Amino acid sequence: MTIADVAAFRDMAAVLRHRAGLNVNRLAFVKGEWQAGGRDKLVVNGSQFVARPDWMFHGWTMFWDGKIRDYRLGYVADRYVPPRRDELGYQDKDAWEIWNKKRDPWVLQWSLPLFNQVSGEEVIYSTDTLGGRDALAALLQAFADRVESNPEDEKILPIIELGSSSYSHPERGKILVPIFDIIGWAVPPNKPRPPLPAPQPPEALPKVAPAAIEGPRTSLGNDMDDSIPFAPEWR
């Protein structure tokens, strides 16, 4: 039997992998380990991906009662400037204590899409840490230098290997930080940039907890589950 069109099989594979609220796997750096996946984390230290600095985005993500509720995101290439925190609401720290483990529900993050050249799998790395920001800054600088050099082969996307480093902090001891080791360059795929999640309408957002509720919440879902319900174009 000869199969000329494999698109149907790829589409079904995407359907089988789909989980509610999670269309793109997350890539996270946790205590020196690179982890990929949803519920079942896979250690991927040393794995190679093609980074997409041209699709990097940043902004605010809102977590409430263990779930992602809202966004204010934009692409770096568009020079997006996130709003100020005081423009986003949810300032009641008493409600934070009840519903959000005392955490500010709005988190400012920087996010980098990546893909596997062999499997085509797409992942997103998001960070709000100093170490993560430094790793992204170095990658962005290298990407800008490469684009300005106008390579004849049009290979401008960094092929990176997931690594780590560390430094000694006078109070916190050994601090592990993520590293993107650039090992080559790739041509950008012929694929349109996907849309980012839009802000939720006010009526869809959770209500601030009433002051009458006594004591802290005993459960917060998956404890700030970091799944991002991006549009299907990310798959």
C-alpha positions in Angstrom: 0.0 0.0 0.0 1.3 3.4 -0.9 0.4 6.4 1.2 1.0 9.7 -0.6 -0.6 12.1 1.8 0.4 11.8 5.4 -1.4 15.0 6.6 -4.3 13.1 7.9 -2.0 11.1 10.2 -0.3 14.2 11.5 -3.7 15.9 12.2 -4.9 12.8 14.1 -1.6 12.8 16.1 -2.3 16.4 17.1 -5.8 15.4 18.2 -4.6 12.5 20.2 -2.0 14.7 22.0 -4.5 17.4 22.7 -5.4 18.1 26.3 -8.0 20.6 27.5 -6.4 24.0 27.9 -3.0 22.8 26.7 -2.1 23.0 23.0 1.6 23.5 23.4 3.9 21.7 25.8 5.8 23.8 28.3 9.5 23.9 28.8 10.6 24.7 32.3 13.9 25.0 34.2 13.5 23.6 37.7 16.4 23.2 40.1 19.0 22.6 37.3 16.7 20.3 35.3 15.1 21.2 32.0 11.6 19.6 32.0 9.2 19.3 29.1 5.6 18.2 29.0 2.3 18.6 30.7 1.4 16.4 33.6 4.2 13.9 33.0 7.5 15.9 33.1 10.3 14.6 30.9 13.9 15.7 31.7 15.4 17.0 28.5 18.8 18.4 29.6 21.1 18.5 26.6 18.3 18.3 24.1 18.4 20.4 21.0 15.8 22.8 19.8 15.5 25.6 17.3 14.6 28.9 19.1 12.3 31.5 17.6 13.4 34.8 19.0 11.4 36.4 16.1 8.2 35.0 17.9 9.2 35.9 21.4 6.5 37.6 23.5 6.1 39.0 26.9 3.5 40.5 29.2 1.2 39.6 32.1 -0.4 36.2 32.9 -3.1 36.0 35.6 -3.3 33.0 37.9 -6.3 32.6 40.2 -7.3 29.6 42.3 -4.7 27.4 40.6 -5.7 28.3 37.0 -4.6 30.7 34.3 -7.5 33.2 33.9 -6.3 36.1 31.7 -3.4 37.6 29.7 -1.9 40.9 28.5 0.6 39.7 26.0 2.4 41.1 22.9 5.2 40.2 20.6 8.7 41.7 21.1 9.0 42.3 17.4 6.0 44.6 17.6 7.7 46.6 20.4 4.8 45.7 22.7 4.8 47.5 26.1 2.8 45.7 28.8 0.5 47.8 31.0 1.4 48.8 34.5 0.5 46.4 37.2 -1.8 49.0 38.9 -3.9 49.0 35.7 -4.8 45.3 35.9 -7.0 45.2 39.0 -7.0 42.4 41.7 -5.1 44.5 44.3 -6.8 43.0 47.3 -4.1 41.2 49.2 -6.6 39.6 51.6 -8.2 37.9 48.6 -4.7 36.8 47.5 -4.2 35.1 50.8 -7.5 33.2 50.5 -7.4 32.3 46.8 -3.8 32.6 45.6 -1.5 31.5 48.5 -0.6 35.1 49.1 0.7 35.5 45.6 0.0 38.4 43.3 -2.2 36.9 40.6 -0.6 38.9 37.9 2.9 37.6 36.9 5.1 39.4 34.4 6.8 36.8 32.1 8.9 36.5 29.0 8.2 33.6 26.7 10.2 32.0 23.9 8.7 29.5 21.4 11.0 26.6 20.3 10.6 23.6 18.1 12.3 20.2 17.5 13.8 20.0 14.0 13.3 16.2 13.8 9.8 15.7 15.3 8.4 19.2 14.7 7.2 19.3 18.3 6.7 22.9 19.6 7.3 24.0 23.1 7.3 27.3 25.0 9.7 28.4 27.7 8.4 31.1 30.0 10.2 32.8 32.9 10.0 35.6 35.4 13.4 34.9 37.0 16.7 36.8 36.7 18.5 33.8 35.5 15.9 33.1 32.8 15.9 36.7 31.7 19.7 36.7 31.4 19.5 33.5 29.2 16.9 35.1 27.0 18.8 38.4 26.8 22.0 36.6 25.6 19.9 34.7 23.0 18.2 37.8 21.7 21.5 39.6 21.4 23.0 36.7 19.4 19.9 36.6 17.2 20.1 40.4 16.4 23.8 40.1 15.6 23.1 37.2 13.2 20.2 39.0 11.4 22.4 42.1 10.9 25.2 40.0 9.4 22.8 39.1 6.6 24.0 35.4 6.1 23.7 34.3 2.5 22.2 31.0 3.6 19.3 32.8 5.4 20.0 30.8 8.5 19.0 33.2 11.3 17.3 31.1 13.9 19.6 29.8 16.7 19.8 26.0 17.2 20.3 25.6 20.9 21.3 22.9 23.3 19.6 23.1 26.8 22.3 23.6 29.4 22.8 25.0 32.9 25.3 26.9 34.9 25.6 28.1 38.5 27.0 30.8 40.7 27.5 31.3 44.4 25.2 33.6 46.3 26.4 35.0 49.6 23.1 34.3 51.3 21.3 31.6 49.2 24.3 29.5 48.3 24.5 27.8 44.9 22.2 29.2 42.4 21.4 27.2 39.2 20.6 29.1 36.0 19.5 28.1 32.6 21.8 28.3 29.5 21.0 28.3 25.8 24.1 27.0 24.1 24.0 28.0 20.4 25.4 25.2 18.3 24.2 26.3 14.9 21.7 28.2 12.8 18.5 27.3 10.9 16.3 28.8 8.2 12.9 30.0 9.6 10.1 27.6 8.5 7.6 29.0 6.1 4.8 29.4 8.7 2.7 32.4 9.8 3.2 33.8 13.2 0.3 32.5 15.4 -2.0 34.8 17.4 -1.6 35.3 21.1 -4.4 34.7 23.7 -6.7 37.7 23.9 -7.7 39.4 27.1 -10.8 37.8 28.7 -14.0 39.8 28.9 -14.7 41.1 32.4 -17.7 38.8 32.9 -15.5 35.8 32.3 -13.0 36.6 35.1 -13.3 35.3 38.6 -14.8 37.5 41.3 -12.7 38.7 44.2 -13.2 36.6 47.2 -15.6 38.0 49.8 -14.0 39.0 53.1 -16.5 36.8 55.0 -14.6 33.6 54.0 -12.6 32.4 56.9 -9.2 30.8 56.7 -6.9 30.0 53.7 -8.0 27.7 50.8 -6.8 24.1 51.3 -6.5 23.4 47.6 -5.4 25.4 44.6 -6.0 23.1 41.7 -2.6 22.0 40.4 -0.8 24.8 42.4 -0.6 27.4 39.6 -0.9 25.0 36.7 1.2 26.7 34.0 -0.6 25.3 31.0 -1.4 28.0 28.4 -4.4 27.6 26.2 -2.9 29.0 23.0 -4.7 28.9 19.7 -4.6 25.7 17.6 -2.1 27.5 15.3 0.6 26.8 17.9 0.3 23.0 17.5 
